[in-house]
């Protein structure tokens, strides 16, 4: 069943699967590779980015008819920077351990391609509600990507998940996975899995479309054949009636003679 354009479900599917920022469009790679040494860091960066993304989308969508085209990009950056500063101060005040863990990458959210890209491609052209859906969908997609990367890197590189020991005591952590090269290895592996998944979905969709087309053709052929049979039957009935009429006329002629 096709999803309605710009509906909540369509925006969720678009952000998490179809245009996932980490595994499909591959934007916002700087924080993706830098902070995903643990699941907690991935969740923190993902949720922080989602909050900024949703708030920026709402504000930009509300002002889209007022902002001049010539000042569009500076205005977008100003809006995004304001919300990033607000979120940074809130993290510093209420979640200091996460603020310390994310460090420099919080202010760098201002230049995150995901936020600027959605502002330009979606929020600046659509209403407030669809823009909220889009922000949540893209934010969740980004968060899912960061959590997946962080989980694999933390598990293999440290033997833990969310700080809790998972591997047996005899396990020797593979430290390269919590270093920069490990981020690239894990990202490549997960992108390959995502590509395989998407290719499989596309193949199934193509097969389903082909089967639907064949069914339509078969239905059209059956309807055409039914019309032909009906026409033949109608012609036979008319011929039968004509023969009966001719026979009746011949009988009346004989009686008159």
GUTI-27438 format. One record per residue (C-alpha): residue in one letter; z, y, x. Coordinates in steps of 0.2 Angstrom, whole numbers, plus 5000, padded with zeros to 4 digits. Layout:
BEGIN
AZYX;...
This chain:
BEGIN
X500050005000;X499450175007;X500850295011;X500750475004;X500250605017;X501750705023;X502950595014;X504550545022;X504050365025;X502350425032;X503150545044;X504450405049;X503050285053;X502050415062;X503450465073;X504250295077;X502650185078;X500950275076;X501250425087;X502850375096;X503150505110;X503750385123;X502650235121;X501050295112;X500750485116;X501850475132;X502450655131;X504150715137;X504150595151;X505350705162;X506950675152;X506250505148;X506250445166;X507750545172;X509150515160;X508850335154;X510050255167;X511150205152;X511050185133;X512350325130;X511250455140;X509750395130;X510550415113;X511250585119;X509650655125;X508650585110;X509850655097;X509950825105;X508150835106;X507950785088;X509150925082;X508251055091;X506550985085;X507150985067;X507851165068;X506351235077;X505151155064;X506151225050;X506151395057;X504351395063;X503751325046;X504651465037;X503951605047;X502151525050;X501351655038;X502251805047;X502051755065;X500351835072;X499151705080;X499151815096;X501051795098;X501151625092;X501651535108;X502951665114;X503751665097;X503851475097;X504651475114;X505951605109;X506351505093;X506551345103;X507551425117;X508751495105;X509151325097;X509251245114;X510551365120;X511551345104;X511551155106;X511951165124;X513451275120;X514051155107;X513851005119;X514851095132;X516251135120;X516350975110;X515550835120;X515850885138;X515550715146;X513750705138;X513450885143;X513950835161;X512850675160;X511250765154;X511550915165;X509951015169;X508950915157;X509751005142;X508951175145;X507351095150;X507151035132;X506451215130;X504851155138;X504850985131;X503050945126;X503650855110;X504451005103;X503151125107;X501751005102;X502550975085;X502751165082;X500951195086;X500151045078;X501251025062;X502651145058;X501551295060;X500351225047;X501451145035;X502851175023;X504751165027;X505150995019;X503650905028;X504150985044;X505950925042;X505250745040;X504150765055;X505550825066;X506650685060;X505250555063;X504750615080;X506550635085;X506950465080;X505450395089;X505950485105;X507750425103;X507150245100;X506050255116;X507550325126;X508750195120;X507450055124;X507250115141;X509050145144;X509549975137;X508449875149;X508849985164;X510649985161;X510749795158;X509749745173;X510249885185;X512149875181;X512449725170;X513149835156;X512649905139;X513550065133;X514750045147;X515349875142;X515049725154;X513749605147;X513149495162;X514349365169;X515349405184;X514149315196;X512749425191;X512149535205;X511449705198;X509649755203;X510049925208;X508149985208;X508149985189;X509350125188;X508350225201;X506650315199;X505550165203;X506450065190;X506150185176;X504250175179;X504349985180;X505249975163;X504150105155;X502550015160;X503249855153;X503749925136;X502150025134;X501249865137;X502249775123;X501949925112;X500049915115;X500049735112;X500949765095;X499849905090;X498249805095;X498949655084;X499249775069;X497449845071;X496749675072;X497649625056;X497149785047;X495349755052;X495449575046;X496249625030;X494949765027;X493549645031;X494249515018;X494449645005;X492649705008;X492049515006;X493049504990;X492249654983;X490549594988;X490949424980;X491649504964;X490049614963;X488949464965;X489849374952;X489749514940;X487849534943;X487649344940;X488649354924;X487549494918;X486049394922;X486749244913;X487149354898;X485449424898;X484649254898;X485849194884;X485349344874;X483549314877;X483749134872;X484649184856;X483249314852;X481849174855;X482849054844;X482949184830;X481149224832;X480649044831;X481749014815;X480949174807;X479249114811;X479648944804;X480349014788;X478749124786;X477648974788;X478648874775;X478549024763;X476649034766;X476448844762;X477348864746;X476249004741;X474748904744;
